Structure formats: C-alpha cells, structure tokens
Amino acid sequence: MPYITVPEPIPGIRGLLNFKPEIGRPFSELAEQLLRGRSSLTQGERELIAAYVSSLNQCRYCTGAHTAAAAHCLNGDYGLVEAVKLDPETAALDDKMRALLRIAAKVQADARTVTAEDVAAAREAGADDEAVHDTVLVAAAFCMANRYVDGLAAIVPDEPEVFDQHGWSLANKGYLWFGPSAEEPLEVTPPAA
C-alpha cells in the first residue's frame, strides 16, 4: 500500500501522479517527449534505456512496465530486453546501443563518472549528440521516477500480464493519459514527428 492516500488504487506511478494533478500532467508530458518525441534514438531504444536503468535501481514497478514497453516497441522481443538487463555487454545489441547503455549505467550510479571518453566511444559507434543527450536525460529521469515510485511505495502488481498490458499501452498509446484510465488523454499538442 502506498504511504500516501492515492485517489484510486492504480498501480505504479499513475496512482501517484493522480495524487497531485498539477505535477502529474507535466510529468506525463515530459515522459511523452523523452520516450516518444523527436530523437535520433528509436522509441524502443529509449524504452530499453528506461528498463535497464529501472532494473539497476531495482524498481520493480518501473522495471516491469518498461521491460514490457521496450519489448512491445522491439517487435515483442522480451528475450532481448531480459538479456540487456542481465548484461548489455553480451546482449545482441549494436555497438552504439551498448556504448549508450554504458553511459546510462554511469548516470544511474554516479553521473559524475561519465567521461569524454565514454561519449567519444558512443560517437565512434554511431551515436550523435542527440542520442547521447537523450540517453543521459532518460537515465536521469528514470532515476527520479524510480525513487518516486519506491519512495512512496506505489502499488506493484504481481501478475506479469498486467505489466504486459501496461507496456503495450505505453508503446502504442503513449504517456499522455491522466486520470484513472488511459482513456482520459491529456489535451496537449502531440510531439513533432
């Protein structure tokens, strides 16, 4: 049970964001831009970073939701997402994604340890400045989201199918929902393609 009284017993961050709508709405808009807005990284790559960082932070809710979202964005490839969470160095990734996940892991542990050499290695592997920027921001944002969810003891479902459904919704409908159901979208301008 959450440490605060949430308006409805909604799992994860959604329940918490409904507690304070003036924070929930811009947070949802930020997530939409970070994970689905314009970027040189695909939606699947950004969701993979989110799942990996959440896994490193041992945030059960965010790991489950973003593992499913990443898998749905990556043609249902749960095996790849699980392999990345275990060890990105041995997962079936390209060199660019492997280098970006190294940066994401450093941001998760201590962002001050990211070096010019880490960024140069990512560039050498094919990442542009936008990919590096978005990797760092997604990793940092998910550290915050993970701590928000765990710090207030958000509701975490036990059923894998709940995570799979939530991940499908994130991958296909996005983050611009508000209220007890994903059927209540925010009224905002969609991100530019």
LUMLUM-629407 format. One line per 2 residues: number of its first residue (from 0); for each residue x, y, z of N, C-alpha, C, CB. Coordinates in steps of 0.05 Angstrom, whole numbers. Glycine has a CB too. Example, Ala and Ser with C-alpha at 12.3 -4.5 7.8 and 13.67 -1.06 7.14 Angstrom:
0) 264/-114/156/246/-90/156/264/-66/156/226/-89/181  257/-45/142/273/-21/143/258/1/157/282/-12/114;
END
This chain:
0) 17/-24/0/0/0/0/17/25/0/-19/0/24  9/45/-16/25/70/-16/25/83/11/13/89/-37;
2) 46/98/16/49/112/42/30/137/43/78/121/45  19/145/20/0/167/19/-26/156/8/11/191/1;
4) -47/172/13/-74/164/3/-77/173/-26/-96/175/21  -76/153/-44/-79/160/-73/-109/159/-79/-63/140/-91;
6) -118/175/-99/-147/177/-105/-159/150/-113/-150/196/-127  -145/133/-127/-155/107/-135/-132/87/-132/-166/108/-165;
8) -139/62/-128/-117/42/-125/-105/34/-152/-128/17/-111  -92/53/-164/-80/49/-191/-51/42/-186/-83/75/-209;
10) -41/21/-200/-13/13/-196/7/34/-205/-8/-13/-210  31/33/-193/54/48/-202/52/78/-201/61/40/-229;
12) 66/90/-219/69/119/-219/42/132/-226/90/127/-239  25/119/-241/-1/131/-248/-17/138/-223/-17/112/-265;
14) -17/120/-203/-32/126/-179/-20/150/-164/-32/102/-160  6/152/-164/19/174/-151/15/201/-165/49/169/-148;
16) 16/200/-192/12/225/-207/-16/236/-204/18/219/-237  -35/218/-200/-63/227/-196/-66/241/-169/-82/204/-198;
18) -48/236/-150/-50/249/-124/-47/279/-126/-28/238/-106  -30/288/-144/-25/317/-147/-25/323/-177/2/324/-134;
20) -48/328/-189/-50/332/-218/-33/354/-230/-78/338/-225  -28/375/-214/-11/397/-225/18/388/-229/-12/421/-205;
22) 26/366/-216/52/354/-221/49/331/-241/65/344/-195  27/316/-239/23/293/-256/22/300/-286/-2/280/-249;
24) 8/322/-292/6/329/-321/33/336/-333/-13/353/-324  48/354/-322/74/360/-335/93/336/-334/87/384/-322;
26) 92/319/-314/108/296/-313/102/277/-336/105/281/-285  76/274/-341/67/257/-363/76/268/-390/36/254/-363;
28) 75/294/-393/84/308/-417/114/304/-421/77/338/-417  129/306/-399/158/301/-401/163/273/-410/171/306/-373;
30) 150/253/-398/154/225/-406/147/221/-436/137/207/-388  126/234/-445/118/231/-473/141/242/-491/92/246/-479;
32) 151/265/-484/173/277/-501/198/260/-499/178/305/-492  205/251/-475/230/235/-472/229/209/-486/235/230/-442;
34) 207/195/-485/206/168/-495/193/165/-522/191/151/-475  178/185/-531/164/183/-556/167/207/-575/134/178/-552;
36) 179/228/-564/183/253/-580/206/249/-600/189/276/-562  213/271/-613/234/271/-633/261/263/-620/236/299/-647;
38) 275/245/-633/301/236/-623/314/220/-645/298/219/-597  340/219/-645/355/201/-663/354/173/-653/384/211/-667;
40) 345/169/-628/341/142/-617/312/134/-622/347/141/-587  308/109/-628/281/99/-632/266/98/-605/281/71/-645;
42) 240/96/-607/224/92/-582/233/67/-567/194/91/-589  238/46/-582/247/21/-569/274/24/-555/249/-1/-590;
44) 292/39/-567/319/43/-555/315/59/-529/338/58/-574  298/79/-529/294/95/-505/280/79/-483/278/121/-512;
46) 261/63/-491/247/46/-471/267/25/-460/223/31/-484  286/16/-477/306/-3/-467/324/10/-446/323/-13/-491;
48) 331/35/-451/347/50/-430/331/53/-405/354/78/-441  305/59/-407/288/62/-384/286/36/-368/259/71/-392;
50) 282/14/-382/281/-12/-369/307/-20/-356/273/-34/-389  329/-14/-369/355/-21/-358/362/-5/-333/377/-16/-379;
52) 357/21/-334/363/38/-311/344/30/-288/359/68/-318  319/25/-294/300/17/-273/309/-9/-260/272/15/-284;
54) 319/-27/-277/329/-53/-267/353/-49/-248/337/-71/-290  372/-31/-257/395/-25/-240/387/-13/-213/414/-6/-254;
56) 365/3/-214/355/15/-189/337/-4/-173/339/40/-196  332/-28/-184/316/-48/-171/288/-38/-165/329/-58/-145;
58) 277/-22/-183/250/-12/-180/231/-32/-195/247/17/-192  218/-48/-180/202/-70/-191/180/-60/-210/190/-86/-169;
60) 166/-39/-202/144/-29/-219/155/-19/-246/128/-8/-205  174/0/-245/184/12/-269/199/-8/-287/203/36/-263;
62) 213/-27/-274/226/-47/-290/206/-64/-305/243/-66/-272  185/-72/-291/164/-88/-305/150/-73/-327/144/-97/-285;
64) 142/-48/-322/127/-33/-341/144/-26/-366/117/-7/-329  169/-19/-361/186/-10/-384/200/-34/-398/207/9/-374;
66) 202/-56/-384/211/-81/-398/189/-88/-419/215/-104/-378  164/-87/-410/142/-93/-429/140/-73/-451/116/-95/-413;
68) 143/-47/-444/141/-26/-465/164/-29/-485/142/2/-452  188/-34/-475/211/-38/-494/206/-63/-511/237/-42/-478;
70) 197/-84/-500/192/-109/-515/171/-103/-537/183/-132/-497  149/-89/-530/128/-83/-549/139/-65/-572/104/-70/-536;
72) 157/-47/-565/169/-30/-585/189/-45/-603/183/-6/-572  200/-66/-592/221/-82/-606/209/-108/-617/244/-88/-587;
74) 185/-107/-628/172/-130/-641/168/-153/-622/188/-139/-664  162/-147/-597/156/-168/-578/180/-183/-567/137/-188/-590;
76) 204/-172/-571/229/-186/-563/235/-183/-533/252/-175/-580  220/-197/-517/225/-197/-488/253/-209/-482/204/-213/-473;
78) 262/-228/-499/288/-241/-494/310/-221/-496/292/-262/-515  309/-202/-515/330/-182/-517/330/-164/-493/326/-166/-543;
80) 306/-155/-485/304/-137/-461/315/-151/-436/275/-127/-457  308/-176/-433/318/-190/-409/348/-193/-411/304/-218/-407;
82) 359/-199/-434/388/-202/-438/402/-176/-431/395/-211/-466  391/-153/-440/403/-127/-434/403/-122/-404/387/-104/-448;
84) 381/-129/-390/380/-124/-361/401/-142/-347/352/-130/-350  406/-165/-357/426/-183/-345/455/-173/-351/423/-211/-355;
86) 460/-166/-376/487/-157/-383/487/-146/-412/507/-181/-381  486/-119/-414/486/-107/-441/511/-114/-458/484/-77/-438;
88) 533/-121/-444/557/-128/-459/554/-153/-475/581/-130/-440  537/-172/-466/534/-197/-480/507/-199/-495/536/-220/-461;
90) 490/-179/-492/464/-179/-506/468/-174/-535/445/-158/-493  449/-182/-552/451/-179/-581/443/-150/-588/431/-199/-595;
92) 462/-132/-583/459/-104/-589/480/-94/-608/460/-87/-563  474/-72/-621/496/-60/-637/514/-44/-619/484/-41/-660;
94) 538/-37/-629/558/-23/-613/548/4/-602/583/-19/-629  532/18/-618/521/44/-610/505/40/-584/505/57/-632;
96) 486/21/-585/468/18/-562/484/8/-537/446/-2/-568  503/-9/-542/520/-19/-520/535/5/-507/540/-41/-530;
98) 546/23/-523/561/46/-512/542/65/-498/575/61/-535  518/68/-508/498/86/-495/489/74/-468/474/91/-513;
100) 486/48/-467/478/35/-442/500/37/-421/470/6/-447  525/37/-430/547/42/-411/544/69/-398/575/39/-425;
102) 538/89/-415/534/116/-405/510/117/-386/530/137/-428  488/104/-394/464/104/-377/470/91/-349/442/88/-390;
104) 486/70/-349/493/57/-324/510/76/-306/509/31/-329  527/92/-318/543/111/-303/525/133/-292/566/123/-320;
106) 506/142/-308/487/162/-298/472/151/-274/468/171/-321  464/126/-276/448/114/-254/465/112/-228/439/86/-262;
108) 490/105/-231/507/101/-207/518/127/-196/529/82/-213  529/143/-213/541/169/-206/547/184/-232/567/165/-188;
110) 530/202/-240/532/215/-266/559/229/-269/510/235/-269  572/236/-247/598/250/-249/619/232/-261/606/260/-222;
112) 614/205/-263/634/187/-273/633/184/-304/631/160/-261  612/197/-317/612/197/-346/635/214/-355/584/208/-357;
114) 650/203/-374/674/217/-384/672/225/-413/699/200/-379  690/242/-422/692/249/-450/698/224/-466/713/271/-455;
116) 713/206/-455/720/181/-469/695/164/-473/741/165/-453  677/163/-454/651/149/-457/635/160/-480/635/149/-431;
118) 634/186/-481/619/200/-502/633/195/-530/616/230/-497  659/197/-530/674/192/-555/669/163/-565/704/197/-551;
120) 669/144/-546/664/116/-554/636/113/-566/667/98/-530  616/127/-554/589/126/-565/588/139/-593/569/140/-546;
122) 602/161/-596/603/174/-623/616/156/-643/618/201/-621  638/144/-635/653/125/-653/635/102/-662/678/115/-639;
124) 617/94/-644/598/72/-650/574/81/-666/590/59/-625  572/107/-671/550/117/-688/529/135/-675/535/94/-699;
126) 533/141/-649/514/158/-635/520/187/-642/516/154/-604  499/203/-645/503/232/-649/498/246/-622/484/243/-671;
128) 502/272/-622/499/287/-597/471/284/-585/504/317/-601  450/283/-602/423/280/-592/420/253/-578/403/282/-615;
130) 431/232/-589/429/205/-577/443/205/-549/442/184/-595  466/218/-547/480/220/-521/463/236/-502/508/232/-525;
132) 453/259/-511/437/276/-494/412/261/-484/428/301/-509  398/248/-502/373/234/-495/379/210/-477/358/225/-520;
134) 401/197/-481/408/174/-463/412/184/-434/434/161/-473  427/206/-431/432/217/-404/406/226/-392/453/240/-405;
136) 389/240/-407/365/251/-396/345/229/-389/352/270/-415  342/208/-406/324/186/-399/335/172/-374/323/166/-423;
138) 360/167/-373/372/153/-349/367/170/-324/402/148/-353  372/196/-325/368/213/-302/339/214/-294/379/241/-307;
140) 321/217/-314/292/219/-308/282/193/-295/277/225/-333  293/170/-304/284/145/-293/295/140/-265/291/122/-311;
142) 318/151/-259/327/150/-231/307/165/-213/355/162/-228  298/188/-222/278/204/-207/252/188/-205/274/231/-220;
144) 242/178/-228/217/164/-228/218/139/-210/209/155/-256  240/124/-211/244/100/-194/242/107/-165/270/86/-201;
146) 256/129/-157/256/137/-129/229/147/-120/277/159/-125  214/160/-138/187/170/-133/169/146/-127/176/187/-157;
148) 169/126/-145/153/102/-142/159/87/-117/156/84/-167  185/82/-112/193/66/-89/192/82/-63/221/55/-93;
150) 197/108/-64/197/124/-40/169/128/-28/209/151/-46  149/125/-45/121/127/-35/107/100/-35/105/147/-52;
152) 122/79/-41/112/51/-40/87/48/-58/105/43/-12  90/56/-83/68/53/-103/59/24/-104/77/63/-131;
154) 35/21/-113/23/-6/-116/38/-20/-139/-7/-5/-122  47/-45/-133/61/-61/-154/46/-86/-158/91/-67/-145;
156) 35/-90/-182/21/-115/-188/39/-139/-188/6/-113/-215  28/-162/-182/43/-187/-183/40/-202/-209/35/-205/-160;
158) 20/-196/-224/14/-210/-249/29/-199/-273/-16/-209/-254  45/-216/-286/60/-207/-309/42/-196/-331/77/-231/-320;
160) 18/-206/-334/0/-197/-355/-8/-167/-350/-25/-214/-357  -8/-158/-325/-14/-130/-320/8/-113/-331/-18/-125/-290;
162) 33/-121/-327/56/-106/-338/55/-107/-368/82/-118/-327  49/-130/-380/48/-133/-408/27/-114/-420/42/-162/-417;
164) 3/-112/-408/-18/-94/-418/-9/-65/-415/-44/-99/-402  3/-59/-392/12/-31/-388/34/-24/-408/22/-27/-359;
166) 53/-42/-412/74/-38/-432/63/-34/-460/94/-61/-431  43/-50/-467/30/-46/-493/18/-18/-496/9/-68/-498;
168) 5/-10/-475/-8/17/-475/13/39/-478/-25/21/-450  35/37/-463/56/57/-465/68/57/-493/78/51/-444;
170) 73/34/-504/86/32/-530/67/42/-552/93/3/-536  41/37/-549/23/44/-571/6/69/-567/5/21/-575;
172) 1/76/-542/-16/99/-536/0/122/-524/-39/92/-518  22/116/-512/40/136/-501/34/143/-472/37/161/-517;
174) 43/167/-464/44/175/-437/24/198/-431/71/184/-429  10/207/-451/-8/230/-448/-35/222/-438/-10/245/-473;
176) -36/207/-416/-61/200/-403/-61/214/-377/-63/169/-399  -85/217/-366/-87/228/-340/-113/219/-328/-84/258/-340;
178) -114/213/-303/-138/203/-290/-137/173/-287/-163/211/-307  -158/161/-278/-157/132/-271/-154/114/-295/-182/125/-257;
180) -159/124/-319/-157/106/-342/-141/118/-365/-185/98/-352  -130/101/-381/-115/111/-404/-134/122/-425/-98/88/-417;
182) -160/120/-420/-179/131/-439/-184/161/-434/-206/116/-436  -170/172/-414/-172/201/-408/-146/215/-416/-179/205/-378;
184) -143/220/-442/-117/232/-451/-115/261/-442/-114/230/-480  -91/270/-440/-85/298/-436/-92/314/-461/-56/303/-427;
186) -100/338/-458/-104/355/-481/-79/372/-485/-129/373/-478  -60/361/-500/-36/375/-506/-29/370/-536/-12/365/-488;
188) -12/386/-546/-3/383/-573/16/360/-575/11/409/-584  10/341/-594/28/317/-596/56/326/-604/17/297/-615;
190) 77/310/-597/104/316/-604/107/316/-635/124/297/-592  125/334/-645/130/335/-673/144/309/-682/148/359/-680;
192) 137/300/-706/149/275/-716/177/279/-725/132/263/-738;
END
